[in-house]
Amino acid sequence: MVTLSIYSVLSSHRQGWSISIVALCAALLVALFAHDILFRFLARIRRKSPQNNSHIVAILARLRHPARWVVILAVVEAVIPLLPIPSYYTTIALKFVAVLWCMALGWLLIAGVYMVEDILLLKNDMTSGDNLRARRVRTQMQVLRRLAITLLVVADAGLILSLFHDSKIWHYGAGLLASAGLASLVLATAAKSTASNLLAGLQIAMTEPIRIDDVVVVQGEWGRIEEITTSYVVVAIWDQRRLIVPLTYFIEQPFQNWTRRTSDLLGTAFLYVDYSVPVDALRQEFTRVLESTPLWDRRVNSLQVTNLSEHTMELRCLASARSSGDLFDLRCYVREKMIDFVQKNYPDAFPRTRFSAVAREDQPGSFLQDKN
């Protein structure tokens, strides 16, 4: 009789676990089906709306996997109290699933931050000629994304700790946070540079002294802003070196920004020729050279005599271009073509030193070299 009762209890217990497993599997299938329906609907919208195609692609790529786990864990957490299992196991399972759901929610929110960044960057093309707005958005999003992710991780950790408010873990967590607050006051002086760089990053994002892809001259080095982190800026030098500069440098030290408002620039090419060269002919040739290349943006075209010495005159060829790269190539092109023109048409007009023979009065027939 006792054996029969034990067997019936074990049988009912086994039956309860079997029903629980079947119910959980059914809930998982329903959650996966709902998730699949939602993202199939978004994919269909993408095919029917080409103008929003890139935005929906960004949503699908970033949110598909974290959203699946959020839905699955939410359904499992809703089904667990309905399962025929002891309350002790129900409490443990609910706590465990709640922790996983908070982690999945944090993952989803971080993916949402990346999704917003992707959509904003898709709306602002960096490859366009006038990409000032695109560089501004990219710089702000790069700094704000890191800050937002940090805040989300801290908030998610606090949300997980709040699940254990009725246990010792909550007290340990509160004590740990309090200790961290005291430790932060102690380490504030030691971490002064880190804190100043963080504040400098926020200031750079708001006031925009530099942006991603800006052309700058820092410590005599010409390069482009390649990356802005929470503590330093990476400047890509023209010869493929990388200059690592603290964020505070761009707040406290002067530097050159060639693309602060626009990427249009002026450049010069200097010629040093003899006084016998006709300036008007060189001016006409300079105009012809500029009109023969797409590097010139047709804004500025000027050739002037800017200096005179005892041997040569200095000619400044002033031209404009759409970007610093085009300007460098244009200056080299102008030098080559103008020198070629002088070589072909005025070969005797390059700088030279003159000598003339002067007869000596005391010795007729002898001469002195007079250098002019």
C-alpha positions in Angstrom: 0.0 0.0 0.0 2.8 2.3 0.9 4.7 1.4 -2.3 1.6 2.2 -4.3 1.2 5.6 -2.8 4.9 6.4 -3.4 4.6 5.3 -6.9 1.5 7.4 -7.4 3.3 10.5 -6.0 6.3 9.9 -8.3 4.0 9.4 -11.2 2.1 12.6 -10.6 5.4 14.5 -10.0 6.8 13.1 -13.3 3.6 13.9 -15.0 3.8 17.5 -13.7 7.3 17.9 -15.1 6.3 16.5 -18.4 3.4 18.9 -18.7 5.8 21.7 -17.7 8.3 20.8 -20.4 5.5 20.5 -23.1 4.0 23.9 -22.0 7.5 25.6 -22.1 8.1 24.1 -25.6 4.7 25.4 -26.8 5.4 28.8 -25.3 8.8 28.9 -27.1 7.2 28.0 -30.4 4.6 30.7 -30.0 7.3 33.3 -29.1 9.4 32.3 -32.1 6.4 32.4 -34.4 5.4 35.9 -33.2 9.0 37.1 -33.6 9.1 35.6 -37.1 5.8 37.2 -38.1 7.0 40.6 -37.0 10.3 40.6 -38.9 8.7 39.1 -42.0 6.3 42.0 -41.9 9.2 44.4 -41.8 11.0 42.6 -44.6 7.8 42.9 -46.7 7.7 46.7 -46.0 11.3 46.9 -47.1 10.5 45.3 -50.5 7.4 47.5 -51.1 9.1 50.8 -50.0 12.4 51.2 -51.7 12.8 54.7 -50.2 12.9 53.3 -46.7 14.8 50.2 -47.7 18.1 51.1 -46.0 16.4 52.1 -42.8 14.5 48.9 -42.4 17.7 46.9 -43.3 19.4 48.7 -40.4 16.5 47.8 -38.1 16.5 44.1 -39.2 20.2 43.8 -38.9 20.5 45.3 -35.4 17.3 44.2 -33.6 16.6 40.7 -34.9 18.6 38.7 -32.5 18.2 40.6 -29.2 14.4 41.0 -29.9 14.1 37.2 -30.3 15.6 36.6 -26.9 13.5 39.3 -25.3 10.3 37.8 -26.6 11.3 34.3 -25.7 12.3 35.1 -22.2 9.2 37.3 -21.7 6.9 34.4 -22.8 8.8 31.9 -20.6 8.5 34.2 -17.6 4.8 34.5 -18.2 4.3 30.8 -18.5 6.4 29.6 -15.5 3.8 30.6 -12.8 1.2 28.5 -14.6 3.3 25.4 -14.6 2.4 22.5 -12.1 5.7 22.6 -10.3 6.6 23.3 -6.7 6.6 26.9 -5.7 10.3 26.7 -4.6 11.4 25.8 -8.1 9.0 28.4 -9.5 10.7 31.2 -7.5 14.1 30.1 -8.6 13.1 29.8 -12.2 11.4 33.2 -12.2 14.5 34.8 -10.7 16.8 33.2 -13.2 14.6 34.1 -16.2 14.2 37.6 -14.9 18.0 38.1 -14.8 18.3 36.7 -18.3 15.5 39.0 -19.5 17.2 42.1 -18.1 20.4 41.2 -19.8 18.5 40.6 -23.1 16.7 43.9 -22.6 20.1 45.7 -22.2 21.3 44.0 -25.3 18.2 45.2 -27.2 18.6 48.8 -26.0 22.3 48.9 -26.9 21.4 47.4 -30.4 18.8 50.2 -30.6 21.5 52.8 -30.0 23.5 51.3 -32.8 20.4 51.2 -35.0 19.7 54.9 -34.5 23.4 55.7 -35.3 23.1 53.6 -38.5 19.9 55.4 -39.6 21.4 58.8 -39.0 24.5 58.0 -40.9 22.5 56.6 -43.8 20.7 59.9 -44.0 24.1 61.8 -44.1 26.4 60.6 -46.9 30.1 61.1 -46.0 31.1 60.6 -49.7 29.3 63.7 -51.0 31.2 66.8 -51.9 29.7 69.0 -49.2 29.7 66.6 -46.3 29.8 69.1 -43.4 26.5 68.0 -41.9 27.5 64.3 -42.3 30.8 64.8 -40.5 29.0 66.7 -37.7 26.4 63.9 -37.2 29.1 61.2 -37.3 31.2 63.0 -34.7 28.3 63.6 -32.3 26.9 60.1 -32.7 30.3 58.5 -32.1 30.7 60.3 -28.7 27.1 60.1 -27.7 26.9 56.4 -28.6 29.7 55.5 -26.2 28.1 57.6 -23.4 24.7 56.1 -24.0 26.0 52.5 -23.9 27.9 53.2 -20.7 24.7 54.6 -19.1 22.6 51.6 -20.3 25.1 49.1 -18.9 25.0 50.8 -15.5 21.2 51.0 -15.6 20.9 47.4 -16.6 23.2 46.3 -13.8 21.1 48.3 -11.4 18.0 46.7 -12.7 19.4 43.2 -12.2 20.4 44.1 -8.6 16.9 45.3 -7.9 15.6 41.8 -8.6 17.3 40.7 -5.4 15.9 43.3 -3.1 14.7 40.6 -0.7 18.0 38.8 -0.4 21.6 39.4 0.7 22.7 40.1 -2.8 20.8 43.4 -2.8 22.6 44.5 0.4 25.9 43.4 -1.0 25.2 45.3 -4.2 24.1 48.4 -2.3 27.3 48.2 -0.2 29.4 47.8 -3.3 27.8 50.8 -4.9 28.4 52.9 -1.8 32.0 51.7 -1.6 32.4 52.6 -5.3 31.0 56.1 -4.6 33.6 56.6 -1.8 36.3 55.1 -3.9 35.4 57.5 -6.8 36.0 60.4 -4.5 39.4 59.1 -3.5 40.4 58.3 -7.1 39.0 61.6 -8.4 42.4 63.3 -8.2 44.3 60.4 -9.7 41.8 60.1 -12.5 41.7 63.8 -13.2 43.0 63.4 -16.8 40.4 60.7 -17.5 37.6 62.8 -16.2 38.9 65.9 -18.1 39.1 63.9 -21.3 35.5 62.6 -20.8 34.3 66.2 -20.4 36.4 67.3 -23.3 34.7 64.6 -25.4 31.3 66.0 -24.5 32.4 69.5 -25.2 33.8 68.5 -28.6 30.6 66.7 -29.5 28.5 69.9 -28.7 30.8 72.7 -29.8 32.4 70.8 -32.7 35.9 72.2 -33.0 36.7 69.0 -34.8 34.6 66.4 -36.6 35.3 63.1 -38.2 37.1 63.5 -41.5 38.2 67.0 -40.7 41.5 68.1 -42.2 43.7 69.4 -39.4 47.3 70.4 -38.8 48.4 69.3 -35.3 51.9 69.8 -34.0 53.1 70.5 -37.6 51.5 67.3 -39.0 48.9 67.4 -41.7 46.1 64.7 -41.5 42.5 63.8 -41.1 40.5 63.1 -38.0 40.0 59.4 -38.2 38.4 58.5 -34.9 37.3 60.3 -31.7 37.2 58.1 -28.6 36.3 59.0 -25.0 39.9 59.7 -24.2 41.9 60.5 -27.4 41.7 61.4 -31.1 43.3 59.5 -33.9 44.7 61.7 -36.6 45.5 59.8 -39.9 48.7 61.5 -41.2 49.1 61.7 -45.0 51.9 59.2 -45.1 49.7 56.5 -43.3 51.1 57.2 -39.8 48.7 57.8 -36.9 49.0 60.6 -34.4 47.3 59.9 -31.1 46.3 63.2 -29.4 44.4 63.5 -26.0 41.0 65.1 -26.3 42.0 67.9 -24.0 44.6 69.1 -26.6 41.8 70.2 -29.0 40.2 72.2 -26.2 43.3 73.8 -24.7 45.8 74.1 -27.5 45.6 76.0 -30.9 45.5 73.9 -34.1 44.5 74.4 -37.7 41.2 73.1 -39.0 41.0 73.3 -42.8 37.4 72.1 -43.0 35.8 73.9 -40.1 33.0 75.5 -42.2 33.6 74.3 -45.7 36.2 72.1 -47.5 36.9 74.8 -50.1 40.5 76.1 -49.9 43.0 78.4 -51.6 46.5 77.4 -52.5 49.5 79.0 -54.0 52.3 78.0 -56.4 55.3 80.4 -56.5 57.5 81.0 -59.6 60.9 82.8 -59.5 61.8 84.1 -63.0 63.9 86.8 -64.6 62.6 90.3 -65.1 62.5 89.7 -68.9 59.5 87.4 -68.6 56.2 89.0 -69.7 53.8 88.7 -66.8 50.6 89.0 -69.0 51.7 85.9 -71.1 52.2 83.9 -67.9 48.8 85.1 -66.6 47.1 83.9 -69.7 48.9 80.6 -69.6 47.9 80.2 -65.9 44.3 80.6 -66.8 44.5 78.1 -69.6 46.2 75.6 -67.2 43.4 75.9 -64.6 40.7 75.5 -67.2 42.3 72.3 -68.5 41.9 70.4 -65.2 38.8 69.4 -63.2 40.8 70.0 -59.9 40.0 73.7 -60.2 36.6 74.7 -58.8 36.5 77.9 -60.9 36.3 80.3 -57.9 39.7 82.0 -57.6 42.3 82.5 -60.4 45.0 85.1 -59.8 48.6 85.5 -60.9 50.5 88.5 -59.3 54.0 89.7 -58.8 54.4 89.5 -55.0 58.1 90.3 -54.5 61.2 91.6 -56.3 64.8 90.9 -55.6 68.0 92.0 -57.2 68.0 88.9 -59.4 64.4 87.6 -59.8 60.8 88.5 -59.4 58.4 86.3 -57.5 55.1 85.3 -59.1 52.3 83.9 -57.0 49.8 81.7 -58.7 46.7 81.6 -56.5 43.9 79.1 -57.2 41.1 77.3 -55.4 39.9 73.8 -55.0 37.0 71.8 -53.4 39.1 69.9 -50.9 42.6 69.8 -49.5 43.5 66.7 -51.6 42.4 68.4 -54.8 44.3 71.5 -53.8 47.6 69.7 -53.3 47.3 68.0 -56.7 46.3 71.3 -58.3 49.3 73.1 -56.9 51.7 70.4 -58.2 49.9 70.4 -61.6 50.2 74.2 -61.9 54.0 74.2 -61.0 54.6 71.5 -63.6 52.7 73.2 -66.4 54.0 76.7 -65.7 57.6 75.6 -65.6 57.0 73.7 -68.9 55.6 76.8 -70.5 58.6 78.9 -69.4 61.0 76.3 -70.6 59.5 76.2 -74.1 58.8 79.9 -74.6 61.3 81.8 -72.5 64.2 79.5 -71.9 66.5 82.4 -71.0 64.1 83.8 -68.4 65.0 81.5 -65.5 67.0 83.0 -62.6 70.6 83.6 -63.6 73.6 85.6 -62.6 74.8 88.2 -65.1 78.5 88.9 -65.9 79.8 91.7 -68.2 83.3 92.6 -69.3 84.5 96.1 -68.3 87.8 97.5 -69.7 90.5 98.7 -67.2 91.6 102.2 -67.8 95.2 101.6 -66.5 95.8 98.6 -68.8 94.2 98.9 -72.2 93.2 95.6 -73.6 92.5 93.9 -70.2 89.0 93.4 -68.8 87.4 93.0 -65.4 84.3 90.8 -64.8 81.6 93.0 -63.4 78.9 91.0 -61.6 75.5 92.6 -61.7 
